[in-house]
Amino acid sequence: MKIYSWNVNGIRAVVKKGTFQEFIAKHQPDILCLQETKAEQGQAEVDLSGYEEYWNSSQNKKGYSGTAIFTKIKPIAIINDIPKEFAEKSGLIADGYGDANQEGRVIAAEFDDYYVVTAYTPNAKDGLARIDLRQKWDQAMIMYCADLRTKKPVIYCGDMNVAHTEDDLANPKPNRGKKGFSDEERSGFDDWLAAGFIDTLRQFKQGNGFYTWWSHFANARARNVGWRIDYFLISDSLKPQLKDAQIHPDVMGSDHCPVSIEV
């Protein structure tokens, strides 16, 4: 079973470039999770034979955020957004930037043996202007996935908008304390691990150089001056079934590249 996650930074643009179709043809994911689709279903000419497709698009800001799941296996159920009970428990409410839980950021798909949950985590913004919401979001998502895990194992993936350790970005020292590498965001990632989830890539690869996002400036991607902010986390009970975890920097079309696991 090959499961992929990709922040496409606009599905319509990636389809228009042809890079999305090339990626599907080459990699043939069994389940594909997308973030930052910036579209509603039908706005992009995506016709993948053999796949079921499920979209969650922003309700208030058209062309913003959004997630989707394409799957060869029909799910038992689909749940969009963070359920109200977990949003309320964490204190997750709208802030000056809007209601993050109405921006199509989360889809959970239930299958026979596990849940697949994909999310596009809110950015903390320059000066950590949105760090309070970001911390509440992290706690809401952890509570939600921990609750799902009481029923069956969870595979969680997406753009988490944080580099967890110094090995997860090319230039840690100048970025310490800034968005994506603040103590608060990194602590939020620690909470996932404390809750019993595993960072899949680190089961196979150690050290730096494994990045999933690159700035458009200064030829950063060609020089591999990037950040690892896209992840697959799995319930620790799934560890024996985890066969591989990869980053695919050769796949172009977005400022992020896909990441994948095989279970």
BELQUI-V705714 format. One record per pair of residues at least 24 apart in sequence whose C-alpha atoms are under 10 Angstrom apart, sorted by the first residue. I is the first residue (numbers start at 0). GAP is how many residues later the second one is. If there is no record, write none. Layout:
BEGIN
i=I gap=GAP
i=I gap=GAP
END
This chain:
BEGIN
i=0 gap=28
i=0 gap=29
i=0 gap=30
i=0 gap=241
i=0 gap=242
i=0 gap=260
i=0 gap=261
i=0 gap=262
i=1 gap=25
i=1 gap=26
i=1 gap=27
i=1 gap=28
i=1 gap=29
i=1 gap=30
i=1 gap=241
i=1 gap=242
i=1 gap=243
i=1 gap=258
i=1 gap=259
i=1 gap=260
i=1 gap=261
i=2 gap=25
i=2 gap=26
i=2 gap=27
i=2 gap=28
i=2 gap=29
i=2 gap=30
i=2 gap=68
i=2 gap=113
i=2 gap=152
i=2 gap=154
i=2 gap=229
i=2 gap=242
i=2 gap=256
i=2 gap=257
i=2 gap=258
i=2 gap=259
i=2 gap=260
i=3 gap=24
i=3 gap=25
i=3 gap=26
i=3 gap=27
i=3 gap=28
i=3 gap=29
i=3 gap=30
i=3 gap=65
i=3 gap=66
i=3 gap=153
i=3 gap=154
i=3 gap=228
i=3 gap=241
i=3 gap=242
i=3 gap=243
i=3 gap=244
i=3 gap=254
i=3 gap=255
i=3 gap=256
i=3 gap=257
i=3 gap=258
i=4 gap=24
i=4 gap=26
i=4 gap=27
i=4 gap=28
i=4 gap=29
i=4 gap=30
i=4 gap=63
i=4 gap=64
i=4 gap=113
i=4 gap=114
i=4 gap=151
i=4 gap=152
i=4 gap=153
i=4 gap=154
i=4 gap=225
i=4 gap=226
i=4 gap=227
i=4 gap=242
i=4 gap=252
i=4 gap=253
i=4 gap=254
i=4 gap=255
i=4 gap=256
i=5 gap=26
i=5 gap=27
i=5 gap=28
i=5 gap=29
i=5 gap=30
i=5 gap=31
i=5 gap=61
i=5 gap=112
i=5 gap=151
i=5 gap=152
i=5 gap=153
i=5 gap=206
i=5 gap=224
i=5 gap=225
i=5 gap=242
i=5 gap=245
i=5 gap=248
i=5 gap=250
i=5 gap=251
i=5 gap=252
i=5 gap=253
i=5 gap=254
i=6 gap=26
i=6 gap=27
i=6 gap=28
i=6 gap=29
i=6 gap=30
i=6 gap=58
i=6 gap=59
i=6 gap=60
i=6 gap=112
i=6 gap=113
i=6 gap=151
i=6 gap=152
i=6 gap=205
i=6 gap=206
i=6 gap=223
i=6 gap=247
i=6 gap=248
i=6 gap=249
i=6 gap=250
i=6 gap=251
i=6 gap=252
i=7 gap=25
i=7 gap=26
i=7 gap=27
i=7 gap=28
i=7 gap=29
i=7 gap=30
i=7 gap=59
i=7 gap=244
i=7 gap=245
i=7 gap=246
i=7 gap=247
i=7 gap=248
i=7 gap=249
i=7 gap=250
i=8 gap=25
i=8 gap=26
i=8 gap=27
i=8 gap=28
i=8 gap=29
i=8 gap=55
i=8 gap=56
i=8 gap=57
i=8 gap=244
i=8 gap=245
i=8 gap=246
i=8 gap=247
i=9 gap=24
i=9 gap=25
i=9 gap=26
i=9 gap=27
i=9 gap=28
i=9 gap=29
i=9 gap=34
i=9 gap=53
i=9 gap=54
i=9 gap=55
i=9 gap=56
i=9 gap=243
i=9 gap=244
i=10 gap=24
i=10 gap=25
i=10 gap=26
i=10 gap=27
i=10 gap=28
i=10 gap=29
i=10 gap=32
i=10 gap=33
i=10 gap=34
i=10 gap=35
i=10 gap=55
i=10 gap=56
i=10 gap=57
i=10 gap=242
i=10 gap=243
i=11 gap=25
i=11 gap=26
i=11 gap=27
i=11 gap=28
i=11 gap=31
i=11 gap=32
i=11 gap=33
i=11 gap=34
i=12 gap=24
i=12 gap=25
i=12 gap=31
i=12 gap=240
i=12 gap=241
i=13 gap=30
i=13 gap=238
i=13 gap=239
i=13 gap=240
i=14 gap=29
i=14 gap=30
i=14 gap=31
i=14 gap=238
i=15 gap=28
i=15 gap=29
i=15 gap=237
i=16 gap=235
i=16 gap=236
i=17 gap=234
i=17 gap=235
i=18 gap=232
i=18 gap=233
i=18 gap=234
i=18 gap=235
i=19 gap=26
i=19 gap=231
i=19 gap=232
i=19 gap=233
i=19 gap=234
i=20 gap=25
i=20 gap=26
i=20 gap=27
i=21 gap=229
i=21 gap=230
i=22 gap=227
i=22 gap=228
i=22 gap=229
i=22 gap=230
i=22 gap=235
i=23 gap=24
i=25 gap=225
i=27 gap=44
i=28 gap=41
i=28 gap=42
i=28 gap=43
i=28 gap=231
i=28 gap=232
i=28 gap=233
i=29 gap=40
i=29 gap=41
i=29 gap=42
i=29 gap=43
i=29 gap=232
i=30 gap=38
i=30 gap=39
i=30 gap=40
i=30 gap=41
i=30 gap=42
i=30 gap=85
i=30 gap=229
i=31 gap=36
i=31 gap=37
i=31 gap=38
i=31 gap=39
i=31 gap=40
i=31 gap=86
i=31 gap=226
i=31 gap=228
i=32 gap=34
i=32 gap=35
i=32 gap=36
i=32 gap=37
i=32 gap=38
i=32 gap=74
i=32 gap=83
i=32 gap=84
i=32 gap=85
i=32 gap=86
i=32 gap=123
i=32 gap=124
i=32 gap=125
i=32 gap=225
i=32 gap=226
i=32 gap=227
i=33 gap=32
i=33 gap=33
i=33 gap=34
i=33 gap=35
i=33 gap=36
i=33 gap=73
i=33 gap=84
i=33 gap=85
i=33 gap=86
i=33 gap=123
i=33 gap=124
i=33 gap=125
i=33 gap=224
i=34 gap=30
i=34 gap=31
i=34 gap=32
i=34 gap=33
i=34 gap=34
i=34 gap=69
i=34 gap=70
i=34 gap=71
i=34 gap=72
i=34 gap=83
i=34 gap=84
i=34 gap=85
i=34 gap=86
i=34 gap=122
i=34 gap=123
i=34 gap=124
i=35 gap=27
i=35 gap=28
i=35 gap=29
i=35 gap=30
i=35 gap=31
i=35 gap=32
i=35 gap=67
i=35 gap=68
i=35 gap=69
i=35 gap=83
i=35 gap=84
i=35 gap=85
i=35 gap=122
i=35 gap=123
i=36 gap=26
i=36 gap=27
i=36 gap=28
i=36 gap=29
i=36 gap=30
i=36 gap=31
i=36 gap=67
i=36 gap=68
i=36 gap=83
i=37 gap=24
i=37 gap=25
i=37 gap=26
i=37 gap=27
i=37 gap=28
i=37 gap=29
i=37 gap=65
i=37 gap=66
i=38 gap=24
i=38 gap=25
i=38 gap=26
i=38 gap=27
i=38 gap=28
i=38 gap=29
i=38 gap=65
i=39 gap=24
i=39 gap=26
i=39 gap=27
i=39 gap=28
i=39 gap=64
i=40 gap=27
i=47 gap=24
i=53 gap=24
i=53 gap=25
i=53 gap=26
i=53 gap=53
i=53 gap=54
i=53 gap=55
i=54 gap=25
i=54 gap=49
i=54 gap=51
i=54 gap=52
i=55 gap=24
i=55 gap=25
i=55 gap=46
i=55 gap=47
i=55 gap=48
i=55 gap=49
i=55 gap=50
i=55 gap=51
i=56 gap=24
i=56 gap=45
i=56 gap=46
i=56 gap=47
i=56 gap=48
i=56 gap=49
i=57 gap=41
i=57 gap=42
i=57 gap=43
i=57 gap=44
i=57 gap=45
i=57 gap=46
i=57 gap=47
i=58 gap=40
i=58 gap=42
i=58 gap=43
i=58 gap=44
i=58 gap=45
i=59 gap=38
i=59 gap=39
i=59 gap=42
i=59 gap=43
i=59 gap=44
i=60 gap=37
i=60 gap=41
i=60 gap=42
i=60 gap=43
i=61 gap=41
i=62 gap=40
i=63 gap=39
i=63 gap=40
i=63 gap=41
i=64 gap=35
i=64 gap=37
i=64 gap=38
i=64 gap=39
i=64 gap=40
i=64 gap=55
i=64 gap=56
i=64 gap=57
i=65 gap=36
i=65 gap=37
i=65 gap=38
i=65 gap=39
i=65 gap=40
i=65 gap=41
i=65 gap=53
i=65 gap=54
i=66 gap=36
i=66 gap=37
i=66 gap=38
i=66 gap=39
i=66 gap=40
i=66 gap=51
i=66 gap=52
i=66 gap=53
i=66 gap=91
i=67 gap=36
i=67 gap=37
i=67 gap=38
i=67 gap=39
i=67 gap=40
i=67 gap=50
i=67 gap=51
i=68 gap=38
i=68 gap=39
i=68 gap=40
i=68 gap=47
i=68 gap=48
i=68 gap=49
i=70 gap=38
i=72 gap=38
i=72 gap=39
i=73 gap=35
i=73 gap=36
i=73 gap=37
i=73 gap=38
i=74 gap=33
i=74 gap=34
i=74 gap=35
i=74 gap=36
i=74 gap=37
i=74 gap=40
i=74 gap=41
i=75 gap=33
i=75 gap=34
i=75 gap=35
i=75 gap=36
i=75 gap=39
i=76 gap=31
i=76 gap=32
i=76 gap=33
i=76 gap=34
i=76 gap=38
i=77 gap=29
i=77 gap=30
i=77 gap=31
i=77 gap=32
i=77 gap=33
i=77 gap=37
i=77 gap=38
i=77 gap=39
i=78 gap=27
i=78 gap=28
i=78 gap=29
i=78 gap=30
i=78 gap=31
i=78 gap=38
i=79 gap=24
i=79 gap=25
i=79 gap=26
i=79 gap=27
i=79 gap=28
i=79 gap=29
i=79 gap=37
i=79 gap=38
i=80 gap=24
i=80 gap=25
i=80 gap=26
i=80 gap=27
i=80 gap=38
i=80 gap=60
i=81 gap=24
i=81 gap=25
i=81 gap=26
i=81 gap=37
i=81 gap=55
i=81 gap=58
i=81 gap=59
i=81 gap=61
i=81 gap=62
i=81 gap=63
i=82 gap=57
i=82 gap=58
i=82 gap=61
i=83 gap=56
i=83 gap=60
i=84 gap=55
i=84 gap=58
i=84 gap=59
i=85 gap=50
i=85 gap=51
i=85 gap=53
i=85 gap=54
i=85 gap=55
i=85 gap=56
i=85 gap=57
i=85 gap=58
i=85 gap=59
i=85 gap=61
i=86 gap=49
i=86 gap=50
i=86 gap=52
i=86 gap=53
i=86 gap=54
i=86 gap=56
i=86 gap=57
i=87 gap=48
i=87 gap=52
i=88 gap=47
i=88 gap=50
i=88 gap=51
i=88 gap=54
i=89 gap=43
i=89 gap=45
i=89 gap=46
i=89 gap=47
i=89 gap=48
i=89 gap=49
i=89 gap=50
i=89 gap=51
i=89 gap=52
i=89 gap=53
i=90 gap=41
i=90 gap=42
i=90 gap=44
i=90 gap=45
i=90 gap=46
i=90 gap=48
i=90 gap=49
i=91 gap=40
i=91 gap=41
i=91 gap=42
i=91 gap=43
i=91 gap=44
i=91 gap=45
i=91 gap=46
i=91 gap=47
i=91 gap=48
i=92 gap=40
i=92 gap=43
i=92 gap=44
i=93 gap=39
i=94 gap=35
i=94 gap=37
i=94 gap=38
i=95 gap=33
i=95 gap=34
i=95 gap=37
i=96 gap=32
i=96 gap=33
i=96 gap=36
i=98 gap=34
i=99 gap=33
i=99 gap=34
i=99 gap=37
i=100 gap=36
i=104 gap=53
i=105 gap=35
i=105 gap=52
i=107 gap=37
i=107 gap=40
i=107 gap=46
i=107 gap=47
i=107 gap=48
i=108 gap=45
i=108 gap=46
i=109 gap=38
i=109 gap=42
i=109 gap=44
i=110 gap=41
i=111 gap=40
i=112 gap=38
i=112 gap=39
i=112 gap=40
i=112 gap=41
i=113 gap=34
i=113 gap=35
i=113 gap=37
i=113 gap=38
i=113 gap=39
i=113 gap=40
i=113 gap=41
i=113 gap=121
i=113 gap=124
i=114 gap=30
i=114 gap=33
i=114 gap=34
i=114 gap=36
i=114 gap=37
i=114 gap=38
i=114 gap=39
i=114 gap=40
i=114 gap=41
i=114 gap=119
i=115 gap=29
i=115 gap=37
i=115 gap=38
i=115 gap=39
i=115 gap=40
i=115 gap=41
i=115 gap=118
i=116 gap=24
i=116 gap=27
i=116 gap=28
i=116 gap=31
i=116 gap=37
i=116 gap=38
i=116 gap=39
i=116 gap=40
i=116 gap=41
i=116 gap=115
i=116 gap=116
i=117 gap=37
i=117 gap=38
i=117 gap=39
i=117 gap=40
i=117 gap=41
i=117 gap=42
i=117 gap=113
i=117 gap=114
i=118 gap=37
i=118 gap=38
i=118 gap=39
i=118 gap=40
i=118 gap=41
i=119 gap=37
i=119 gap=38
i=119 gap=39
i=119 gap=40
i=119 gap=41
i=119 gap=110
i=120 gap=37
i=120 gap=38
i=120 gap=39
i=120 gap=40
i=120 gap=41
i=121 gap=37
i=121 gap=38
i=121 gap=39
i=122 gap=36
i=122 gap=37
i=122 gap=38
i=122 gap=39
i=122 gap=56
i=122 gap=57
i=122 gap=62
i=123 gap=37
i=123 gap=38
i=123 gap=54
i=123 gap=55
i=123 gap=56
i=123 gap=57
i=123 gap=58
i=123 gap=60
i=123 gap=61
i=124 gap=53
i=124 gap=54
i=124 gap=55
i=125 gap=52
i=125 gap=53
i=125 gap=54
i=126 gap=50
i=126 gap=51
i=126 gap=52
i=127 gap=49
i=127 gap=50
i=127 gap=51
i=127 gap=52
i=127 gap=54
i=127 gap=56
i=127 gap=57
i=128 gap=50
i=129 gap=49
i=130 gap=48
i=130 gap=51
i=130 gap=53
i=130 gap=54
i=131 gap=52
i=133 gap=27
i=133 gap=50
i=133 gap=51
i=133 gap=54
i=134 gap=49
i=134 gap=50
i=134 gap=52
i=134 gap=53
i=135 gap=52
i=136 gap=51
i=137 gap=47
i=137 gap=49
i=137 gap=50
i=137 gap=51
i=137 gap=53
i=137 gap=54
i=138 gap=49
i=138 gap=50
i=138 gap=52
i=138 gap=53
i=140 gap=51
i=141 gap=46
i=141 gap=47
i=141 gap=49
i=141 gap=50
i=141 gap=51
i=141 gap=53
i=141 gap=55
i=142 gap=49
i=142 gap=52
i=144 gap=47
i=144 gap=50
i=144 gap=52
i=144 gap=90
i=145 gap=46
i=145 gap=49
i=145 gap=50
i=145 gap=51
i=145 gap=89
i=148 gap=47
i=148 gap=85
i=148 gap=86
i=148 gap=88
i=151 gap=83
i=151 gap=85
i=152 gap=81
i=152 gap=82
i=152 gap=83
i=152 gap=84
i=152 gap=85
i=153 gap=43
i=153 gap=79
i=153 gap=80
i=153 gap=81
i=153 gap=82
i=153 gap=83
i=153 gap=84
i=154 gap=42
i=154 gap=43
i=154 gap=77
i=154 gap=78
i=154 gap=79
i=154 gap=80
i=154 gap=81
i=154 gap=83
i=154 gap=106
i=155 gap=41
i=155 gap=42
i=155 gap=43
i=155 gap=75
i=155 gap=76
i=155 gap=77
i=155 gap=78
i=155 gap=79
i=156 gap=73
i=156 gap=74
i=156 gap=75
i=156 gap=76
i=156 gap=77
i=156 gap=102
i=156 gap=103
i=156 gap=104
i=157 gap=71
i=157 gap=72
i=157 gap=73
i=157 gap=74
i=157 gap=75
i=157 gap=100
i=157 gap=101
i=158 gap=53
i=158 gap=54
i=158 gap=69
i=158 gap=70
i=158 gap=71
i=158 gap=72
i=158 gap=73
i=158 gap=97
i=159 gap=25
i=159 gap=29
i=159 gap=68
i=159 gap=69
i=159 gap=70
i=159 gap=71
i=159 gap=72
i=160 gap=24
i=160 gap=25
i=160 gap=52
i=160 gap=66
i=160 gap=67
i=160 gap=68
i=160 gap=69
i=160 gap=70
i=161 gap=24
i=161 gap=26
i=161 gap=27
i=161 gap=65
i=161 gap=66
i=161 gap=67
i=161 gap=68
i=161 gap=69
i=162 gap=26
i=162 gap=48
i=162 gap=64
i=162 gap=65
i=162 gap=66
i=162 gap=67
i=162 gap=68
i=163 gap=24
i=163 gap=25
i=163 gap=26
i=163 gap=63
i=163 gap=64
i=163 gap=65
i=164 gap=24
i=164 gap=25
i=164 gap=42
i=164 gap=43
i=164 gap=63
i=165 gap=41
i=165 gap=42
i=165 gap=61
i=166 gap=39
i=166 gap=40
i=166 gap=41
i=166 gap=42
i=166 gap=43
i=166 gap=44
i=166 gap=60
i=166 gap=61
i=167 gap=38
i=167 gap=39
i=167 gap=40
i=167 gap=41
i=167 gap=42
i=167 gap=43
i=167 gap=44
i=167 gap=58
i=167 gap=59
i=167 gap=60
i=167 gap=61
i=168 gap=39
i=168 gap=40
i=168 gap=41
i=168 gap=42
i=168 gap=43
i=168 gap=44
i=168 gap=45
i=168 gap=55
i=168 gap=56
i=168 gap=57
i=168 gap=58
i=168 gap=59
i=168 gap=60
i=169 gap=38
i=169 gap=39
i=169 gap=40
i=169 gap=41
i=169 gap=44
i=169 gap=54
i=169 gap=55
i=169 gap=56
i=169 gap=57
i=169 gap=58
i=170 gap=54
i=170 gap=55
i=170 gap=56
i=171 gap=55
i=179 gap=47
i=179 gap=48
i=179 gap=49
i=180 gap=46
i=180 gap=48
i=191 gap=41
i=191 gap=42
i=191 gap=43
i=192 gap=40
i=192 gap=41
i=192 gap=42
i=192 gap=43
i=194 gap=40
i=194 gap=41
i=195 gap=37
i=195 gap=38
i=195 gap=39
i=195 gap=40
i=195 gap=41
i=196 gap=35
i=196 gap=36
i=196 gap=37
i=196 gap=38
i=196 gap=39
i=196 gap=40
i=196 gap=41
i=196 gap=42
i=197 gap=34
i=197 gap=35
i=197 gap=36
i=197 gap=37
i=197 gap=38
i=197 gap=39
i=197 gap=40
i=197 gap=41
i=198 gap=32
i=198 gap=33
i=198 gap=34
i=198 gap=35
i=198 gap=36
i=198 gap=37
i=198 gap=46
i=199 gap=31
i=199 gap=32
i=199 gap=33
i=199 gap=34
i=199 gap=35
i=199 gap=36
i=199 gap=39
i=199 gap=42
i=199 gap=43
i=199 gap=44
i=199 gap=45
i=199 gap=46
i=199 gap=60
i=199 gap=61
i=199 gap=62
i=200 gap=30
i=200 gap=31
i=200 gap=32
i=200 gap=43
i=200 gap=44
i=200 gap=45
i=200 gap=46
i=200 gap=58
i=200 gap=59
i=200 gap=60
i=201 gap=43
i=201 gap=44
i=202 gap=36
i=202 gap=39
i=202 gap=40
i=202 gap=41
i=202 gap=42
i=203 gap=39
i=203 gap=40
i=203 gap=41
i=203 gap=42
i=204 gap=40
i=204 gap=41
i=209 gap=36
i=209 gap=37
i=209 gap=38
i=209 gap=39
i=210 gap=36
i=210 gap=37
i=210 gap=38
i=210 gap=45
i=210 gap=46
i=210 gap=48
i=211 gap=35
i=211 gap=36
i=211 gap=37
i=211 gap=43
i=211 gap=44
i=211 gap=45
i=211 gap=46
i=211 gap=47
i=212 gap=36
i=212 gap=41
i=212 gap=42
i=212 gap=43
i=212 gap=44
i=212 gap=45
i=213 gap=40
i=213 gap=41
i=213 gap=42
i=213 gap=43
i=214 gap=40
i=214 gap=41
i=215 gap=39
i=220 gap=28
i=220 gap=34
i=220 gap=35
i=223 gap=25
i=225 gap=30
i=226 gap=29
i=227 gap=28
i=227 gap=29
i=228 gap=27
i=229 gap=26
i=229 gap=27
i=229 gap=28
i=229 gap=29
i=229 gap=30
i=230 gap=27
i=230 gap=28
i=230 gap=29
i=230 gap=30
i=231 gap=27
i=231 gap=28
i=231 gap=29
i=232 gap=28
i=233 gap=27
i=237 gap=25
i=238 gap=24
END
